[in-house]
């Protein structure tokens, strides 16, 4: 077999020296797939673009809401100080959760089965998160937070204040 004349075949490949066979094309580079999405939909290290698109904003709000919802339940369970909520919430919310946690702690001190009561609030995690955009920069979030013996509902309002997000209303059922 002879090789086609140069210029006659638009996809002609160079021949392997001494063998008369075309050289195999180098394999096409594959783009690595993005890492799996974290629970809640936010991918860390994703490429960032200037400006804000709705999907990125929704992911940020979802991640924040999941973290704050779980932290709020941990505050009520006594495994986290209420002051840790202050970065993302208003001072009124922190004060209210501190008072509520103090009341629950006093109740626990009077309860005979302290070990069983502490087991009730151990290791909460978010099972479900629903985010609804109310207005530009304003979202309302409903969470289902599961503890070993109890399931709780958490509702919050998340608003963009300046360059960051803040939880302006927070209720735990």
C-alpha positions, 0 to 999 in steps of 0.5 A: 500500500502506498501513502496518499500524496501530500495534499491529496488527503485532508486528514492524512497522517504522517507515516511511521518511519520504515513501516508505512503505517500512519502514526496514531494521533495523540489521545485527546486530553480529557478534562477532569470532572468536577468533584462531587457537590457537597451536601447543600449544593455548594462546590468549594474551589469552583471557578469564580466569576465577577458578578453574581449569578442566581445559581451561585447565590443560591448555593451560598445561601444554602450552605450558610443556612445549613450551617446556621440551622445545625449550629442553632440546634446545637446551641439549644442542645448545649453542645455549642455556645450561642456566641458562635452564631453572632457572626452571621446573625443579629444580636437579638437572635444571639441573645434569644438563643442564649436565654433559651439555652440557659432555660434548657440547661436549668431544666436539664439540671433538674431532670433525673435522667441527665444522660438520656436528655443529653443523648437527645441533643447529640449529633444533629444533622440537616436532612433537608433544606428548601430555599425560596427567593423572596426578593433580590438578596432576600431568601427564606429557608426551611430546614429539617434537622435530625437528632437521634431521637427527635426531628426539628424544623428550622426556619430562617430569613437570609438577607444580603447585607453589604458584601455578605449574608446575614440571618435576620430571622431564625426560628427552631421548632 
